[in-house]
Amino acid sequence: KKLNDEWIKKLIEFKVPHTPDIDLPAVLKDPVKMREWNLAGLPSDSLSESNAIIVFKARRWPLLIDPQGQAVKWIKNMY
């Protein structure tokens, strides 16, 4: 939410035309890739989807805190 708000402020600051109710995760996610991730074991809630976007868009490997083992299962199924 905070990142999305910052992003919207920058869009306004630089006068970039945009939809008023734009959502950063909706812009960054690819529905086909999301479906592939869900089939590999990623839960379909918005938090998991946002975290998956960060995992794949980050320049470095993110630290995953995964007490339930869902992320480990998902990553193993992806590779």
PyMOL Python script that loads the backbone (N, CA, C, O; Angstrom):
from pymol import cmd

cmd.read_pdbstr("""\
ATOM      1  N   LYS A   1       0.835  -1.189   0.000  1.00  0.00           N
ATOM      2  CA  LYS A   1       0.000   0.000   0.000  1.00  0.00           C
ATOM      3  C   LYS A   1       0.879   1.252   0.000  1.00  0.00           C
ATOM      4  O   LYS A   1       0.649   2.188  -0.766  1.00  0.00           O
ATOM      5  N   LYS A   2       1.882   1.250   0.866  1.00  0.00           N
ATOM      6  CA  LYS A   2       2.759   2.412   0.976  1.00  0.00           C
ATOM      7  C   LYS A   2       3.536   2.635  -0.328  1.00  0.00           C
ATOM      8  O   LYS A   2       3.677   3.767  -0.792  1.00  0.00           O
ATOM      9  N   LEU A   3       4.032   1.550  -0.906  1.00  0.00           N
ATOM     10  CA  LEU A   3       4.771   1.654  -2.159  1.00  0.00           C
ATOM     11  C   LEU A   3       3.856   2.165  -3.275  1.00  0.00           C
ATOM     12  O   LEU A   3       4.261   2.994  -4.091  1.00  0.00           O
ATOM     13  N   ASN A   4       2.640   1.671  -3.301  1.00  0.00           N
ATOM     14  CA  ASN A   4       1.669   2.108  -4.303  1.00  0.00           C
ATOM     15  C   ASN A   4       1.390   3.602  -4.166  1.00  0.00           C
ATOM     16  O   ASN A   4       1.315   4.313  -5.168  1.00  0.00           O
ATOM     17  N   ASP A   5       1.235   4.084  -2.928  1.00  0.00           N
ATOM     18  CA  ASP A   5       0.989   5.511  -2.689  1.00  0.00           C
ATOM     19  C   ASP A   5       2.168   6.368  -3.144  1.00  0.00           C
ATOM     20  O   ASP A   5       1.981   7.431  -3.735  1.00  0.00           O
ATOM     21  N   GLU A   6       3.383   5.897  -2.863  1.00  0.00           N
ATOM     22  CA  GLU A   6       4.582   6.618  -3.299  1.00  0.00           C
ATOM     23  C   GLU A   6       4.654   6.683  -4.824  1.00  0.00           C
ATOM     24  O   GLU A   6       5.008   7.710  -5.402  1.00  0.00           O
ATOM     25  N   TRP A   7       4.315   5.577  -5.453  1.00  0.00           N
ATOM     26  CA  TRP A   7       4.351   5.482  -6.908  1.00  0.00           C
ATOM     27  C   TRP A   7       3.353   6.461  -7.531  1.00  0.00           C
ATOM     28  O   TRP A   7       3.673   7.130  -8.513  1.00  0.00           O
ATOM     29  N   ILE A   8       2.160   6.547  -6.969  1.00  0.00           N
ATOM     30  CA  ILE A   8       1.147   7.471  -7.473  1.00  0.00           C
ATOM     31  C   ILE A   8       1.610   8.920  -7.291  1.00  0.00           C
ATOM     32  O   ILE A   8       1.396   9.752  -8.173  1.00  0.00           O
ATOM     33  N   LYS A   9       2.238   9.223  -6.161  1.00  0.00           N
ATOM     34  CA  LYS A   9       2.773  10.577  -5.940  1.00  0.00           C
ATOM     35  C   LYS A   9       3.801  10.937  -7.010  1.00  0.00           C
ATOM     36  O   LYS A   9       3.810  12.062  -7.510  1.00  0.00           O
ATOM     37  N   LYS A  10       4.665   9.987  -7.362  1.00  0.00           N
ATOM     38  CA  LYS A  10       5.676  10.236  -8.393  1.00  0.00           C
ATOM     39  C   LYS A  10       5.028  10.414  -9.766  1.00  0.00           C
ATOM     40  O   LYS A  10       5.472  11.247 -10.557  1.00  0.00           O
ATOM     41  N   LEU A  11       3.996   9.648 -10.048  1.00  0.00           N
ATOM     42  CA  LEU A  11       3.285   9.820 -11.313  1.00  0.00           C
ATOM     43  C   LEU A  11       2.706  11.229 -11.421  1.00  0.00           C
ATOM     44  O   LEU A  11       2.791  11.868 -12.469  1.00  0.00           O
ATOM     45  N   ILE A  12       2.123  11.696 -10.335  1.00  0.00           N
ATOM     46  CA  ILE A  12       1.554  13.040 -10.304  1.00  0.00           C
ATOM     47  C   ILE A  12       2.662  14.088 -10.396  1.00  0.00           C
ATOM     48  O   ILE A  12       2.537  15.068 -11.130  1.00  0.00           O
ATOM     49  N   GLU A  13       3.744  13.878  -9.649  1.00  0.00           N
ATOM     50  CA  GLU A  13       4.859  14.835  -9.638  1.00  0.00           C
ATOM     51  C   GLU A  13       5.460  15.027 -11.029  1.00  0.00           C
ATOM     52  O   GLU A  13       5.771  16.149 -11.429  1.00  0.00           O
ATOM     53  N   PHE A  14       5.621  13.923 -11.763  1.00  0.00           N
ATOM     54  CA  PHE A  14       6.222  13.995 -13.094  1.00  0.00           C
ATOM     55  C   PHE A  14       5.188  14.137 -14.202  1.00  0.00           C
ATOM     56  O   PHE A  14       5.513  14.051 -15.386  1.00  0.00           O
ATOM     57  N   LYS A  15       3.939  14.357 -13.804  1.00  0.00           N
ATOM     58  CA  LYS A  15       2.830  14.597 -14.740  1.00  0.00           C
ATOM     59  C   LYS A  15       2.678  13.483 -15.771  1.00  0.00           C
ATOM     60  O   LYS A  15       2.471  13.740 -16.957  1.00  0.00           O
ATOM     61  N   VAL A  16       2.784  12.253 -15.302  1.00  0.00           N
ATOM     62  CA  VAL A  16       2.590  11.090 -16.158  1.00  0.00           C
ATOM     63  C   VAL A  16       1.092  10.793 -16.211  1.00  0.00           C
ATOM     64  O   VAL A  16       0.467  10.619 -15.164  1.00  0.00           O
ATOM     65  N   PRO A  17       0.504  10.732 -17.406  1.00  0.00           N
ATOM     66  CA  PRO A  17      -0.925  10.409 -17.492  1.00  0.00           C
ATOM     67  C   PRO A  17      -1.172   9.003 -16.942  1.00  0.00           C
ATOM     68  O   PRO A  17      -0.444   8.067 -17.271  1.00  0.00           O
ATOM     69  N   HIS A  18      -2.189   8.862 -16.112  1.00  0.00           N
ATOM     70  CA  HIS A  18      -2.492   7.564 -15.514  1.00  0.00           C
ATOM     71  C   HIS A  18      -3.960   7.492 -15.103  1.00  0.00           C
ATOM     72  O   HIS A  18      -4.636   8.514 -14.988  1.00  0.00           O
ATOM     73  N   THR A  19      -4.431   6.296 -14.889  1.00  0.00           N
ATOM     74  CA  THR A  19      -5.773   6.066 -14.388  1.00  0.00           C
ATOM     75  C   THR A  19      -5.799   6.455 -12.913  1.00  0.00           C
ATOM     76  O   THR A  19      -4.873   6.106 -12.181  1.00  0.00           O
ATOM     77  N   PRO A  20      -6.819   7.161 -12.456  1.00  0.00           N
ATOM     78  CA  PRO A  20      -6.848   7.627 -11.062  1.00  0.00           C
ATOM     79  C   PRO A  20      -6.745   6.513 -10.012  1.00  0.00           C
ATOM     80  O   PRO A  20      -6.108   6.707  -8.977  1.00  0.00           O
ATOM     81  N   ASP A  21      -7.350   5.376 -10.257  1.00  0.00           N
ATOM     82  CA  ASP A  21      -7.331   4.290  -9.262  1.00  0.00           C
ATOM     83  C   ASP A  21      -6.347   3.182  -9.642  1.00  0.00           C
ATOM     84  O   ASP A  21      -6.633   1.999  -9.457  1.00  0.00           O
ATOM     85  N   ILE A  22      -5.200   3.571 -10.169  1.00  0.00           N
ATOM     86  CA  ILE A  22      -4.196   2.608 -10.619  1.00  0.00           C
ATOM     87  C   ILE A  22      -3.597   1.850  -9.437  1.00  0.00           C
ATOM     88  O   ILE A  22      -3.491   2.379  -8.331  1.00  0.00           O
ATOM     89  N   ASP A  23      -3.212   0.614  -9.691  1.00  0.00           N
ATOM     90  CA  ASP A  23      -2.673  -0.265  -8.650  1.00  0.00           C
ATOM     91  C   ASP A  23      -1.353  -0.854  -9.151  1.00  0.00           C
ATOM     92  O   ASP A  23      -1.325  -1.514 -10.190  1.00  0.00           O
ATOM     93  N   LEU A  24      -0.273  -0.620  -8.428  1.00  0.00           N
ATOM     94  CA  LEU A  24       1.057  -1.063  -8.853  1.00  0.00           C
ATOM     95  C   LEU A  24       1.136  -2.578  -9.098  1.00  0.00           C
ATOM     96  O   LEU A  24       1.641  -2.982 -10.146  1.00  0.00           O
ATOM     97  N   PRO A  25       0.662  -3.430  -8.184  1.00  0.00           N
ATOM     98  CA  PRO A  25       0.726  -4.872  -8.471  1.00  0.00           C
ATOM     99  C   PRO A  25      -0.037  -5.260  -9.739  1.00  0.00           C
ATOM    100  O   PRO A  25       0.382  -6.169 -10.456  1.00  0.00           O
ATOM    101  N   ALA A  26      -1.146  -4.586 -10.021  1.00  0.00           N
ATOM    102  CA  ALA A  26      -1.906  -4.895 -11.235  1.00  0.00           C
ATOM    103  C   ALA A  26      -1.102  -4.546 -12.490  1.00  0.00           C
ATOM    104  O   ALA A  26      -1.234  -5.206 -13.520  1.00  0.00           O
ATOM    105  N   VAL A  27      -0.279  -3.520 -12.400  1.00  0.00           N
ATOM    106  CA  VAL A  27       0.555  -3.120 -13.532  1.00  0.00           C
ATOM    107  C   VAL A  27       1.711  -4.104 -13.715  1.00  0.00           C
ATOM    108  O   VAL A  27       2.068  -4.442 -14.844  1.00  0.00           O
ATOM    109  N   LEU A  28       2.287  -4.554 -12.623  1.00  0.00           N
ATOM    110  CA  LEU A  28       3.476  -5.407 -12.687  1.00  0.00           C
ATOM    111  C   LEU A  28       3.186  -6.875 -12.953  1.00  0.00           C
ATOM    112  O   LEU A  28       4.051  -7.595 -13.453  1.00  0.00           O
ATOM    113  N   LYS A  29       1.987  -7.328 -12.628  1.00  0.00           N
ATOM    114  CA  LYS A  29       1.757  -8.766 -12.768  1.00  0.00           C
ATOM    115  C   LYS A  29       1.236  -9.141 -14.144  1.00  0.00           C
ATOM    116  O   LYS A  29       0.489  -8.400 -14.783  1.00  0.00           O
ATOM    117  N   ASP A  30       1.652 -10.299 -14.565  1.00  0.00           N
ATOM    118  CA  ASP A  30       1.236 -10.883 -15.836  1.00  0.00           C
ATOM    119  C   ASP A  30       0.268 -12.028 -15.502  1.00  0.00           C
ATOM    120  O   ASP A  30       0.656 -12.965 -14.804  1.00  0.00           O
ATOM    121  N   PRO A  31      -0.973 -11.973 -15.981  1.00  0.00           N
ATOM    122  CA  PRO A  31      -1.951 -13.010 -15.617  1.00  0.00           C
ATOM    123  C   PRO A  31      -1.509 -14.437 -15.963  1.00  0.00           C
ATOM    124  O   PRO A  31      -1.800 -15.376 -15.223  1.00  0.00           O
ATOM    125  N   VAL A  32      -0.819 -14.589 -17.071  1.00  0.00           N
ATOM    126  CA  VAL A  32      -0.353 -15.926 -17.466  1.00  0.00           C
ATOM    127  C   VAL A  32       0.714 -16.417 -16.485  1.00  0.00           C
ATOM    128  O   VAL A  32       0.692 -17.572 -16.060  1.00  0.00           O
ATOM    129  N   LYS A  33       1.650 -15.527 -16.129  1.00  0.00           N
ATOM    130  CA  LYS A  33       2.703 -15.884 -15.177  1.00  0.00           C
ATOM    131  C   LYS A  33       2.101 -16.178 -13.808  1.00  0.00           C
ATOM    132  O   LYS A  33       2.529 -17.108 -13.124  1.00  0.00           O
ATOM    133  N   MET A  34       1.100 -15.380 -13.404  1.00  0.00           N
ATOM    134  CA  MET A  34       0.423 -15.599 -12.119  1.00  0.00           C
ATOM    135  C   MET A  34      -0.214 -16.985 -12.076  1.00  0.00           C
ATOM    136  O   MET A  34      -0.112 -17.696 -11.077  1.00  0.00           O
ATOM    137  N   ARG A  35      -0.868 -17.357 -13.166  1.00  0.00           N
ATOM    138  CA  ARG A  35      -1.511 -18.687 -13.229  1.00  0.00           C
ATOM    139  C   ARG A  35      -0.461 -19.786 -13.141  1.00  0.00           C
ATOM    140  O   ARG A  35      -0.666 -20.794 -12.465  1.00  0.00           O
ATOM    141  N   GLU A  36       0.653 -19.593 -13.819  1.00  0.00           N
ATOM    142  CA  GLU A  36       1.747 -20.562 -13.761  1.00  0.00           C
ATOM    143  C   GLU A  36       2.261 -20.703 -12.328  1.00  0.00           C
ATOM    144  O   GLU A  36       2.516 -21.812 -11.858  1.00  0.00           O
ATOM    145  N   TRP A  37       2.410 -19.567 -11.638  1.00  0.00           N
ATOM    146  CA  TRP A  37       2.872 -19.587 -10.251  1.00  0.00           C
ATOM    147  C   TRP A  37       1.856 -20.281  -9.354  1.00  0.00           C
ATOM    148  O   TRP A  37       2.238 -21.036  -8.460  1.00  0.00           O
ATOM    149  N   ASN A  38       0.567 -20.035  -9.580  1.00  0.00           N
ATOM    150  CA  ASN A  38      -0.472 -20.695  -8.777  1.00  0.00           C
ATOM    151  C   ASN A  38      -0.441 -22.206  -8.983  1.00  0.00           C
ATOM    152  O   ASN A  38      -0.609 -22.969  -8.032  1.00  0.00           O
ATOM    153  N   LEU A  39      -0.228 -22.631 -10.208  1.00  0.00           N
ATOM    154  CA  LEU A  39      -0.134 -24.067 -10.489  1.00  0.00           C
ATOM    155  C   LEU A  39       1.103 -24.690  -9.841  1.00  0.00           C
ATOM    156  O   LEU A  39       1.114 -25.882  -9.534  1.00  0.00           O
ATOM    157  N   ALA A  40       2.140 -23.884  -9.636  1.00  0.00           N
ATOM    158  CA  ALA A  40       3.365 -24.364  -8.995  1.00  0.00           C
ATOM    159  C   ALA A  40       3.265 -24.337  -7.470  1.00  0.00           C
ATOM    160  O   ALA A  40       4.206 -24.730  -6.781  1.00  0.00           O
ATOM    161  N   GLY A  41       2.130 -23.876  -6.939  1.00  0.00           N
ATOM    162  CA  GLY A  41       1.937 -23.920  -5.494  1.00  0.00           C
ATOM    163  C   GLY A  41       1.847 -22.588  -4.789  1.00  0.00           C
ATOM    164  O   GLY A  41       1.711 -22.556  -3.566  1.00  0.00           O
ATOM    165  N   LEU A  42       1.920 -21.473  -5.524  1.00  0.00           N
ATOM    166  CA  LEU A  42       1.798 -20.160  -4.896  1.00  0.00           C
ATOM    167  C   LEU A  42       0.340 -19.917  -4.515  1.00  0.00           C
ATOM    168  O   LEU A  42      -0.541 -20.050  -5.364  1.00  0.00           O
ATOM    169  N   PRO A  43       0.064 -19.563  -3.257  1.00  0.00           N
ATOM    170  CA  PRO A  43      -1.314 -19.235  -2.877  1.00  0.00           C
ATOM    171  C   PRO A  43      -1.824 -18.044  -3.695  1.00  0.00           C
ATOM    172  O   PRO A  43      -1.036 -17.193  -4.108  1.00  0.00           O
ATOM    173  N   SER A  44      -3.112 -17.982  -3.922  1.00  0.00           N
ATOM    174  CA  SER A  44      -3.664 -16.961  -4.817  1.00  0.00           C
ATOM    175  C   SER A  44      -4.094 -15.682  -4.104  1.00  0.00           C
ATOM    176  O   SER A  44      -4.813 -14.870  -4.685  1.00  0.00           O
ATOM    177  N   ASP A  45      -3.665 -15.488  -2.852  1.00  0.00           N
ATOM    178  CA  ASP A  45      -4.020 -14.244  -2.165  1.00  0.00           C
ATOM    179  C   ASP A  45      -3.115 -13.102  -2.640  1.00  0.00           C
ATOM    180  O   ASP A  45      -2.044 -13.343  -3.197  1.00  0.00           O
ATOM    181  N   SER A  46      -3.548 -11.868  -2.417  1.00  0.00           N
ATOM    182  CA  SER A  46      -2.824 -10.709  -2.937  1.00  0.00           C
ATOM    183  C   SER A  46      -1.440 -10.543  -2.312  1.00  0.00           C
ATOM    184  O   SER A  46      -0.513 -10.106  -2.994  1.00  0.00           O
ATOM    185  N   LEU A  47      -1.280 -10.879  -1.047  1.00  0.00           N
ATOM    186  CA  LEU A  47       0.030 -10.765  -0.403  1.00  0.00           C
ATOM    187  C   LEU A  47       1.036 -11.716  -1.043  1.00  0.00           C
ATOM    188  O   LEU A  47       2.169 -11.325  -1.325  1.00  0.00           O
ATOM    189  N   SER A  48       0.633 -12.947  -1.271  1.00  0.00           N
ATOM    190  CA  SER A  48       1.528 -13.921  -1.908  1.00  0.00           C
ATOM    191  C   SER A  48       1.884 -13.488  -3.322  1.00  0.00           C
ATOM    192  O   SER A  48       3.029 -13.626  -3.750  1.00  0.00           O
ATOM    193  N   GLU A  49       0.904 -12.966  -4.043  1.00  0.00           N
ATOM    194  CA  GLU A  49       1.170 -12.504  -5.405  1.00  0.00           C
ATOM    195  C   GLU A  49       2.129 -11.319  -5.404  1.00  0.00           C
ATOM    196  O   GLU A  49       3.032 -11.260  -6.238  1.00  0.00           O
ATOM    197  N   SER A  50       1.950 -10.383  -4.488  1.00  0.00           N
ATOM    198  CA  SER A  50       2.851  -9.234  -4.394  1.00  0.00           C
ATOM    199  C   SER A  50       4.271  -9.680  -4.040  1.00  0.00           C
ATOM    200  O   SER A  50       5.243  -9.177  -4.604  1.00  0.00           O
ATOM    201  N   ASN A  51       4.385 -10.614  -3.113  1.00  0.00           N
ATOM    202  CA  ASN A  51       5.702 -11.131  -2.737  1.00  0.00           C
ATOM    203  C   ASN A  51       6.370 -11.857  -3.902  1.00  0.00           C
ATOM    204  O   ASN A  51       7.581 -11.747  -4.093  1.00  0.00           O
ATOM    205  N   ALA A  52       5.581 -12.596  -4.678  1.00  0.00           N
ATOM    206  CA  ALA A  52       6.136 -13.296  -5.838  1.00  0.00           C
ATOM    207  C   ALA A  52       6.645 -12.311  -6.882  1.00  0.00           C
ATOM    208  O   ALA A  52       7.679 -12.546  -7.506  1.00  0.00           O
ATOM    209  N   ILE A  53       5.926 -11.217  -7.073  1.00  0.00           N
ATOM    210  CA  ILE A  53       6.383 -10.181  -7.999  1.00  0.00           C
ATOM    211  C   ILE A  53       7.726  -9.633  -7.533  1.00  0.00           C
ATOM    212  O   ILE A  53       8.633  -9.435  -8.341  1.00  0.00           O
ATOM    213  N   ILE A  54       7.853  -9.388  -6.236  1.00  0.00           N
ATOM    214  CA  ILE A  54       9.117  -8.884  -5.685  1.00  0.00           C
ATOM    215  C   ILE A  54      10.239  -9.896  -5.903  1.00  0.00           C
ATOM    216  O   ILE A  54      11.351  -9.516  -6.268  1.00  0.00           O
ATOM    217  N   VAL A  55       9.957 -11.174  -5.685  1.00  0.00           N
ATOM    218  CA  VAL A  55      10.968 -12.216  -5.875  1.00  0.00           C
ATOM    219  C   VAL A  55      11.492 -12.205  -7.304  1.00  0.00           C
ATOM    220  O   VAL A  55      12.698 -12.320  -7.522  1.00  0.00           O
ATOM    221  N   PHE A  56      10.598 -12.067  -8.278  1.00  0.00           N
ATOM    222  CA  PHE A  56      11.025 -12.145  -9.669  1.00  0.00           C
ATOM    223  C   PHE A  56      11.499 -10.820 -10.256  1.00  0.00           C
ATOM    224  O   PHE A  56      12.229 -10.821 -11.247  1.00  0.00           O
ATOM    225  N   LYS A  57      11.106  -9.699  -9.674  1.00  0.00           N
ATOM    226  CA  LYS A  57      11.524  -8.402 -10.209  1.00  0.00           C
ATOM    227  C   LYS A  57      12.742  -7.825  -9.484  1.00  0.00           C
ATOM    228  O   LYS A  57      13.340  -6.862  -9.965  1.00  0.00           O
ATOM    229  N   ALA A  58      13.115  -8.390  -8.346  1.00  0.00           N
ATOM    230  CA  ALA A  58      14.228  -7.858  -7.555  1.00  0.00           C
ATOM    231  C   ALA A  58      15.567  -8.142  -8.242  1.00  0.00           C
ATOM    232  O   ALA A  58      15.721  -9.134  -8.954  1.00  0.00           O
ATOM    233  N   ARG A  59      16.510  -7.263  -8.016  1.00  0.00           N
ATOM    234  CA  ARG A  59      17.862  -7.454  -8.556  1.00  0.00           C
ATOM    235  C   ARG A  59      18.662  -8.459  -7.740  1.00  0.00           C
ATOM    236  O   ARG A  59      19.581  -9.097  -8.252  1.00  0.00           O
ATOM    237  N   ARG A  60      18.307  -8.594  -6.475  1.00  0.00           N
ATOM    238  CA  ARG A  60      19.001  -9.527  -5.578  1.00  0.00           C
ATOM    239  C   ARG A  60      18.016 -10.564  -5.074  1.00  0.00           C
ATOM    240  O   ARG A  60      16.805 -10.423  -5.241  1.00  0.00           O
ATOM    241  N   TRP A  61      18.550 -11.608  -4.457  1.00  0.00           N
ATOM    242  CA  TRP A  61      17.691 -12.621  -3.868  1.00  0.00           C
ATOM    243  C   TRP A  61      17.066 -12.076  -2.597  1.00  0.00           C
ATOM    244  O   TRP A  61      17.789 -11.624  -1.709  1.00  0.00           O
ATOM    245  N   PRO A  62      15.768 -12.102  -2.483  1.00  0.00           N
ATOM    246  CA  PRO A  62      15.114 -11.597  -1.267  1.00  0.00           C
ATOM    247  C   PRO A  62      15.186 -12.620  -0.138  1.00  0.00           C
ATOM    248  O   PRO A  62      15.319 -13.820  -0.379  1.00  0.00           O
ATOM    249  N   LEU A  63      15.096 -12.137   1.075  1.00  0.00           N
ATOM    250  CA  LEU A  63      15.021 -13.005   2.241  1.00  0.00           C
ATOM    251  C   LEU A  63      13.569 -13.424   2.408  1.00  0.00           C
ATOM    252  O   LEU A  63      12.687 -12.575   2.541  1.00  0.00           O
ATOM    253  N   LEU A  64      13.318 -14.723   2.401  1.00  0.00           N
ATOM    254  CA  LEU A  64      11.958 -15.230   2.551  1.00  0.00           C
ATOM    255  C   LEU A  64      11.782 -15.796   3.948  1.00  0.00           C
ATOM    256  O   LEU A  64      12.462 -16.750   4.326  1.00  0.00           O
ATOM    257  N   ILE A  65      10.885 -15.219   4.707  1.00  0.00           N
ATOM    258  CA  ILE A  65      10.520 -15.758   6.014  1.00  0.00           C
ATOM    259  C   ILE A  65       9.266 -16.574   5.773  1.00  0.00           C
ATOM    260  O   ILE A  65       8.208 -16.029   5.458  1.00  0.00           O
ATOM    261  N   ASP A  66       9.390 -17.887   5.924  1.00  0.00           N
ATOM    262  CA  ASP A  66       8.345 -18.796   5.460  1.00  0.00           C
ATOM    263  C   ASP A  66       8.040 -19.854   6.516  1.00  0.00           C
ATOM    264  O   ASP A  66       8.461 -21.001   6.367  1.00  0.00           O
ATOM    265  N   PRO A  67       7.314 -19.495   7.582  1.00  0.00           N
ATOM    266  CA  PRO A  67       7.057 -20.460   8.643  1.00  0.00           C
ATOM    267  C   PRO A  67       6.193 -21.647   8.210  1.00  0.00           C
ATOM    268  O   PRO A  67       6.291 -22.722   8.800  1.00  0.00           O
ATOM    269  N   GLN A  68       5.357 -21.471   7.198  1.00  0.00           N
ATOM    270  CA  GLN A  68       4.480 -22.554   6.761  1.00  0.00           C
ATOM    271  C   GLN A  68       5.070 -23.389   5.625  1.00  0.00           C
ATOM    272  O   GLN A  68       4.519 -24.429   5.264  1.00  0.00           O
ATOM    273  N   GLY A  69       6.181 -22.938   5.068  1.00  0.00           N
ATOM    274  CA  GLY A  69       6.832 -23.699   4.008  1.00  0.00           C
ATOM    275  C   GLY A  69       6.218 -23.516   2.626  1.00  0.00           C
ATOM    276  O   GLY A  69       6.584 -24.240   1.700  1.00  0.00           O
ATOM    277  N   GLN A  70       5.301 -22.576   2.461  1.00  0.00           N
ATOM    278  CA  GLN A  70       4.645 -22.378   1.166  1.00  0.00           C
ATOM    279  C   GLN A  70       5.612 -21.840   0.113  1.00  0.00           C
ATOM    280  O   GLN A  70       5.583 -22.276  -1.038  1.00  0.00           O
ATOM    281  N   ALA A  71       6.457 -20.907   0.498  1.00  0.00           N
ATOM    282  CA  ALA A  71       7.395 -20.315  -0.466  1.00  0.00           C
ATOM    283  C   ALA A  71       8.435 -21.340  -0.909  1.00  0.00           C
ATOM    284  O   ALA A  71       8.799 -21.388  -2.084  1.00  0.00           O
ATOM    285  N   VAL A  72       8.908 -22.152   0.018  1.00  0.00           N
ATOM    286  CA  VAL A  72       9.895 -23.183  -0.327  1.00  0.00           C
ATOM    287  C   VAL A  72       9.282 -24.160  -1.325  1.00  0.00           C
ATOM    288  O   VAL A  72       9.921 -24.517  -2.315  1.00  0.00           O
ATOM    289  N   LYS A  73       8.062 -24.591  -1.075  1.00  0.00           N
ATOM    290  CA  LYS A  73       7.364 -25.514  -1.975  1.00  0.00           C
ATOM    291  C   LYS A  73       7.192 -24.882  -3.350  1.00  0.00           C
ATOM    292  O   LYS A  73       7.420 -25.525  -4.375  1.00  0.00           O
ATOM    293  N   TRP A  74       6.785 -23.614  -3.361  1.00  0.00           N
ATOM    294  CA  TRP A  74       6.557 -22.912  -4.625  1.00  0.00           C
ATOM    295  C   TRP A  74       7.848 -22.782  -5.434  1.00  0.00           C
ATOM    296  O   TRP A  74       7.865 -23.066  -6.632  1.00  0.00           O
ATOM    297  N   ILE A  75       8.922 -22.354  -4.779  1.00  0.00           N
ATOM    298  CA  ILE A  75      10.193 -22.174  -5.481  1.00  0.00           C
ATOM    299  C   ILE A  75      10.735 -23.507  -5.992  1.00  0.00           C
ATOM    300  O   ILE A  75      11.256 -23.576  -7.106  1.00  0.00           O
ATOM    301  N   LYS A  76      10.619 -24.552  -5.200  1.00  0.00           N
ATOM    302  CA  LYS A  76      11.090 -25.878  -5.655  1.00  0.00           C
ATOM    303  C   LYS A  76      10.288 -26.350  -6.866  1.00  0.00           C
ATOM    304  O   LYS A  76      10.854 -26.949  -7.781  1.00  0.00           O
ATOM    305  N   ASN A  77       8.989 -26.091  -6.887  1.00  0.00           N
ATOM    306  CA  ASN A  77       8.159 -26.492  -8.023  1.00  0.00           C
ATOM    307  C   ASN A  77       8.456 -25.661  -9.271  1.00  0.00           C
ATOM    308  O   ASN A  77       8.277 -26.129 -10.396  1.00  0.00           O
ATOM    309  N   MET A  78       8.917 -24.412  -9.060  1.00  0.00           N
ATOM    310  CA  MET A  78       9.243 -23.555 -10.206  1.00  0.00           C
ATOM    311  C   MET A  78      10.497 -24.032 -10.911  1.00  0.00           C
ATOM    312  O   MET A  78      10.635 -23.850 -12.121  1.00  0.00           O
ATOM    313  N   TYR A  79      11.411 -24.639 -10.172  1.00  0.00           N
ATOM    314  CA  TYR A  79      12.678 -25.056 -10.768  1.00  0.00           C
ATOM    315  C   TYR A  79      12.805 -26.521 -10.643  1.00  0.00           C
ATOM    316  O   TYR A  79      13.802 -27.094 -11.081  1.00  0.00           O
TER     317      TYR A  79
END
""", "prot")
cmd.dss("prot")
cmd.show_as("cartoon", "prot")
cmd.util.cbc("prot")
cmd.orient("prot")
